[in-house]
Every structure is written in C-alpha cells, then in structure tokens.
C-alpha cells in the first residue's frame, strides 16, 4: 500500500483504535487486513484517480452516471458542514435495485461488481475528504496557537439518508446482499468516519429491515444513528442550520450542482519512510484525539506528550506492530507495514 497519511498515518490508526475501544492487539490484525484490502482491490489506483484524475464526485466514478440516475448521492458539497464542522453526505433510497442492475449489465454478477467498484470509490473519496479537511484544520489551529501547542484534528462526516420511496425491492436479494457486503467493507476498512447519521422519512417496512441490518453494524456506530419518520426537521436542526439542510427534504440548500470536492494533491502527497524516520524529534507528538486507555495485551498503556507510549521497555512492542508504528514515527506519518 502507498505511504500516504490517509493510508498509514496517525489519523488512520487512531480511527481504527477509536473504532475498537483502543485494543492495540486487535487493531494490529485489522490494520494488516486493511493494507491487504488495499493491495487486493487496487485502492492506490482508485486513490490516484480521485485525487489526480478528476474523479472527485459520484457521477465521475465508474458507471456513476447510470448509478446516480437510480440512487443519487451527494458527497461533501463545498462549504456545507454541520454545527460541528462535519461535511455533509446526502443519500437517497428511492431506488429500483433490479432496474439499476439491468441498466448496468445483462449479467447480474457483472452489474453487482460495478456497484461494488462504485462503492469502493465512494468510501475512498470520503476518507480522502476527511484527511484533507483534518490536515487543513490542524494547520490552521497550529497557526492560531499562541503557546506552541499542537492539537490533533479528526474530522468526521454527517450523513443524511432519505428513505422516502424505499421499496421492498431494495430490501430483497440481490439488493440486501450487496448492501450487507458494502457495510462490512466500510466497517472493516473505514472505521470512525461518521459523526452522525440521520435516517429520515423511514417507512414502516424499514422497521423489520433495521433489526436485521443492525447485526452487521458495531454498537458504537448504531449509537450515532437516529431514525425518524416524517417528523425529522427538529432533529436535523439540532445538528445543522436550515441553510445546510437540502431543499429536497424541506431545507434551503440546493444540491442540484455538485462539482466535486476540490482535492489538494500537495496536502495528500506520499510521505516516504525515510522522511518519517529522519523527522526531528520535536515533530513527534501524541494526538489529542487518542482513545483512553489504549490496551496492549489486554492491559492499559501509558501515554505522554513526547512519545506515544511509555515506558517502551515495559511494553516491549513487537516490531512492525501498530504500537511500534506509534512509538517510532513522526506526526501524520508512519512506517509502512509489510
């Protein structure tokens, strides 16, 4: 996997740690799986297409125009954030899944592969947006700081899922199977990207489906989700201004034009191992957003402000483990795992 901050950097590792209650042993295995996933799926090429190739919006991803006709998504419209600074994702579920598959390919299997590829672009794009915004805001915070304090920033998403028009066809196979696989991919490889999810206009048929869907979602994620029928505006206004709520659900925001997120290749450039190893000691810091406590072999470990873990001789981190990465690498950079 490429040596990018959004792939092997401290924020990515912290998202894994937060998503798994600071269990370093578990996260070590999951992180190895994350890197294997990137190699197996060719995610570095997808990343390059998004950042450098102009594929920065759902319509521009492979088969995006066809998929967007049936299942519209709007990803992080520029300047649209909730009261907590989380960029907005808007998803619509008035979809005829079988019709979409038919439009994509005569072969159901091939069509499902196309949908899966589109979602790989979707997940990677979201992660890149969060990495760029986190880096931008962290730099801004450091410039404003008067005492030299360095503050870690971890931006997350606010998602609105409009279920108006949801039909049983979406909840039946192959739609249900495809949705479950996508949720499992997201949970395993893109943890802690979501701050809040508002499911609105939920019809009665969603009630029984939600019971089944929850089995594939971590409890911590479920706690971030609110489900509402037609009376959802008050809940939305707690998190965002009316100017940010899409007009399609009663707000003021016009999402008709979505030109894509303006990625900055300089902010998202590769960080070679040598650069991380040769970084001056004062750049090594403990992010303020680390979960407490971190667990190593089931026991809490101690953090300080200079190195990520102390005492190192007591913890004896295994080489090339996540713990070793934290203890050895500079801010926003980390060593590549085999």
C-alpha positions in Angstrom: 0.0 0.0 0.0 1.1 3.5 -0.7 2.8 5.5 2.0 0.1 8.1 2.3 -1.1 9.7 5.6 -4.7 8.7 4.8 -3.5 5.1 4.5 -0.8 4.6 7.2 -0.8 7.9 9.1 -1.6 8.6 12.7 -5.2 9.7 12.0 -6.0 6.5 10.2 -4.5 4.4 13.0 -6.5 6.5 15.6 -9.7 5.9 13.7 -9.1 2.1 14.0 -8.2 2.5 17.7 -11.3 4.5 18.4 -13.5 2.1 16.5 -12.2 -0.8 18.5 -12.0 0.6 22.0 -8.3 1.1 22.0 -7.4 -2.6 21.7 -4.0 -2.4 20.0 -3.7 -6.2 19.5 -7.0 -6.3 17.6 -6.2 -3.2 15.7 -2.8 -4.6 14.6 -4.5 -7.5 12.9 -7.2 -5.3 11.4 -4.7 -2.8 10.1 -2.8 -5.6 8.4 -6.1 -6.6 6.8 -6.7 -3.0 5.8 -3.4 -3.0 3.9 -4.1 -6.3 2.3 -7.5 -5.0 1.2 -5.8 -2.0 -0.5 -3.5 -4.3 -2.4 -6.1 -6.8 -3.4 -8.6 -4.2 -4.6 -6.1 -1.8 -6.2 -7.1 1.0 -3.9 -4.0 3.1 -4.6 -5.0 3.4 -8.2 -8.6 4.4 -7.2 -7.0 7.0 -4.9 -4.9 8.3 -7.7 -8.0 8.6 -10.0 -9.9 10.5 -7.3 -7.1 13.0 -6.3 -5.2 13.4 -9.6 -7.6 12.1 -12.2 -10.6 14.4 -11.5 -12.9 11.5 -10.4 -14.0 13.6 -7.3 -17.8 13.2 -7.4 -20.2 10.2 -7.6 -21.1 10.9 -11.2 -17.5 10.7 -12.2 -16.8 7.3 -10.7 -17.0 4.1 -12.9 -20.6 3.8 -14.2 -21.5 6.7 -12.0 -24.0 8.3 -14.3 -26.1 5.2 -14.5 -25.9 4.5 -10.8 -26.7 8.1 -9.9 -29.9 8.0 -12.1 -31.2 5.2 -9.9 -29.6 6.0 -6.5 -28.4 9.6 -6.0 -25.7 10.5 -3.6 -24.2 13.9 -2.9 -20.7 13.8 -1.2 -19.4 16.8 0.7 -20.8 19.8 -1.3 -18.3 22.6 -0.8 -18.8 24.7 2.3 -21.7 22.6 3.6 -20.9 21.4 7.1 -23.0 20.9 10.3 -22.6 22.8 13.5 -19.7 20.6 14.5 -17.8 21.1 11.3 -18.7 17.8 9.8 -19.1 17.8 6.0 -22.5 16.6 4.7 -23.3 13.4 2.8 -26.8 13.1 1.3 -28.1 9.8 0.1 -31.5 8.9 -1.5 -33.0 5.4 -1.4 -36.0 5.7 -3.8 -34.3 3.1 -5.9 -35.3 0.1 -8.0 -32.3 -2.0 -7.5 -33.2 -4.6 -10.1 -33.7 -1.8 -12.7 -30.3 -0.3 -11.9 -28.6 -3.7 -12.3 -30.4 -4.2 -15.6 -29.2 -0.8 -16.9 -25.6 -1.6 -15.8 -25.3 -5.1 -17.5 -27.3 -8.0 -18.7 -25.3 -10.1 -16.2 -26.4 -9.6 -12.6 -23.0 -10.7 -11.4 -21.2 -8.2 -13.6 -23.7 -5.5 -12.5 -23.1 -6.2 -8.9 -19.3 -5.9 -9.5 -19.9 -2.5 -11.0 -21.9 -1.4 -8.0 -19.2 -2.7 -5.7 -16.5 -0.8 -7.6 -18.6 2.4 -7.4 -18.8 2.0 -3.6 -15.1 1.4 -3.3 -14.6 4.8 -5.0 -17.3 6.3 -2.6 -15.6 5.0 0.6 -12.1 6.1 -0.6 -13.3 9.5 -1.6 -14.9 10.1 1.8 -11.7 9.0 3.6 -9.6 11.4 1.4 -12.0 14.3 2.1 -11.8 13.7 5.8 -8.0 13.5 5.7 -7.6 16.8 3.7 -10.0 18.7 5.9 -8.4 17.3 9.1 -4.9 18.4 7.8 -6.2 21.8 6.8 -7.9 22.5 10.1 -4.9 21.1 12.1 -2.6 23.5 10.3 -5.0 26.4 10.9 -5.1 25.5 14.6 -1.3 25.4 14.9 -1.0 28.8 13.2 -3.5 30.3 15.7 -2.0 28.7 18.7 -0.1 31.3 20.8 1.7 28.9 23.1 3.1 26.4 20.5 0.5 23.8 21.4 -0.1 21.2 18.7 -3.7 19.9 18.5 -4.7 16.8 16.6 -7.9 17.2 14.4 -10.1 14.3 13.3 -12.9 15.4 11.1 -15.9 13.1 10.7 -19.0 13.1 8.4 -22.6 14.0 8.9 -24.8 11.7 6.8 -28.5 12.2 5.9 -30.2 9.2 4.4 -33.6 9.9 2.9 -35.7 6.7 2.8 -38.7 8.3 1.1 -39.8 6.0 -1.7 -37.9 3.0 -0.2 -39.5 -0.2 -1.5 -39.2 -3.9 -0.6 -37.1 -4.4 -3.8 -34.2 -2.6 -2.2 -34.5 -4.8 0.9 -34.6 -8.1 -1.0 -31.9 -10.0 -2.7 -29.6 -9.2 -4.5 -30.0 -5.7 -3.1 -29.8 -6.8 0.5 -26.7 -8.9 -0.1 -25.0 -6.1 -1.9 -25.8 -3.7 1.0 -24.5 -6.1 3.6 -21.2 -6.5 1.8 -20.7 -2.8 1.4 -21.5 -2.2 5.1 -18.9 -4.9 6.1 -16.3 -3.4 3.8 -16.9 0.0 5.3 -16.8 -1.3 8.9 -13.6 -3.3 8.4 -11.6 -0.7 6.4 -13.0 2.7 7.0 -13.9 3.0 10.7 -14.8 6.1 12.6 -15.6 8.3 9.6 -19.1 9.1 10.7 -20.0 11.6 13.4 -23.8 11.3 13.0 -26.3 9.7 10.6 -29.8 10.9 10.3 -32.2 8.4 8.7 -35.3 10.4 7.7 -38.7 9.5 6.1 -38.3 5.9 7.3 -41.3 3.9 6.2 -42.9 1.1 8.2 -41.1 -1.6 6.1 -37.8 -0.3 7.4 -38.6 -1.3 10.9 -38.1 -5.0 10.3 -35.2 -4.5 8.0 -33.4 -2.3 10.5 -33.4 -5.2 13.0 -31.5 -7.3 10.5 -29.2 -4.6 9.4 -28.1 -3.7 12.9 -26.5 -7.2 13.2 -23.8 -6.0 10.7 -23.1 -2.7 12.4 -20.9 -2.1 15.5 -22.8 -0.9 18.6 -20.8 2.3 18.7 -21.9 3.1 15.2 -25.6 2.4 16.0 -25.4 4.9 18.8 -24.6 7.6 16.2 -27.7 6.8 14.1 -31.2 8.4 14.6 -34.2 7.0 12.7 -37.2 9.3 12.1 -40.4 9.1 10.1 -41.8 12.3 8.6 -41.1 14.4 11.7 -37.4 14.8 11.5 -36.7 18.5 11.0 -36.2 19.3 14.7 -33.6 16.6 15.0 -31.7 17.9 11.9 -31.8 21.4 13.2 -30.0 20.3 16.4 -27.0 19.4 14.2 -27.2 21.9 11.3 -28.6 25.2 10.1 -31.5 25.2 7.8 -29.2 26.7 5.1 -27.4 23.3 5.1 -30.4 21.0 5.0 -31.2 20.0 1.4 -34.2 21.6 -0.2 -35.4 18.1 -1.2 -36.3 17.4 2.4 -37.5 20.8 3.4 -34.3 22.8 3.9 -32.7 25.6 1.9 -29.7 24.0 0.4 -29.7 23.5 -3.4 -27.7 20.3 -4.2 -28.5 20.3 -7.9 -24.9 21.3 -8.8 -22.2 19.2 -7.3 -18.9 19.8 -9.0 -17.0 17.5 -6.7 -14.6 18.1 -3.8 -11.6 20.3 -4.5 -8.7 17.9 -3.6 -5.3 19.4 -3.0 -2.6 16.9 -4.2 0.1 18.7 -2.1 -1.8 18.0 1.1 -2.4 14.4 0.2 1.1 13.6 -1.2 3.0 10.5 -0.3 5.3 10.6 2.7 8.3 8.3 2.2 9.6 6.2 5.1 12.9 8.0 5.1 11.2 11.3 5.6 9.3 10.0 8.7 12.4 8.4 10.2 14.6 11.5 9.7 11.9 13.9 11.1 13.3 16.0 14.0 12.3 14.7 17.5 10.1 17.8 18.2 7.7 16.7 15.5 6.8 13.5 17.3 3.7 14.1 19.3 0.7 12.4 20.8 -2.5 13.3 19.1 -5.1 14.8 21.4 -7.8 12.5 20.0 -6.2 9.2 21.0 -8.7 6.9 22.9 -8.1 6.4 26.6 -7.0 4.0 27.7 -5.1 2.1 24.9 -4.9 -1.6 25.5 -1.8 -3.7 24.9 -2.3 -7.4 25.5 -5.4 -6.5 27.4 -3.7 -4.1 29.8 -3.9 -0.2 29.7 -0.7 1.5 28.5 0.5 4.9 29.4 0.8 7.9 27.0 2.9 11.1 27.4 3.3 14.2 25.3 6.7 13.3 23.7 6.4 9.7 22.7 3.2 7.9 22.0 3.8 5.1 24.6 5.9 4.8 27.7 7.7 3.1 29.2 8.8 1.4 26.0 10.9 -1.2 27.7 7.9 -2.3 29.8 5.5 -2.6 26.9 8.1 -4.3 24.6 6.1 -3.7 21.4 6.5 -6.2 18.7 8.4 -4.9 15.6 6.1 -3.8 12.8 3.0 -3.7 15.0 0.6 -0.8 15.3 2.2 0.0 18.7 5.6 0.0 17.2 4.3 2.4 14.5 3.1 4.8 17.1 6.3 4.7 19.1 8.6 5.1 16.0 7.0 7.5 13.6 6.6 11.3 13.2 3.4 13.3 13.3 1.0 12.5 10.4 3.4 9.9 9.1 4.0 6.2 9.9 6.1 3.3 8.8 4.7 1.0 6.1 3.6 -2.4 7.2 4.6 -5.5 5.1 
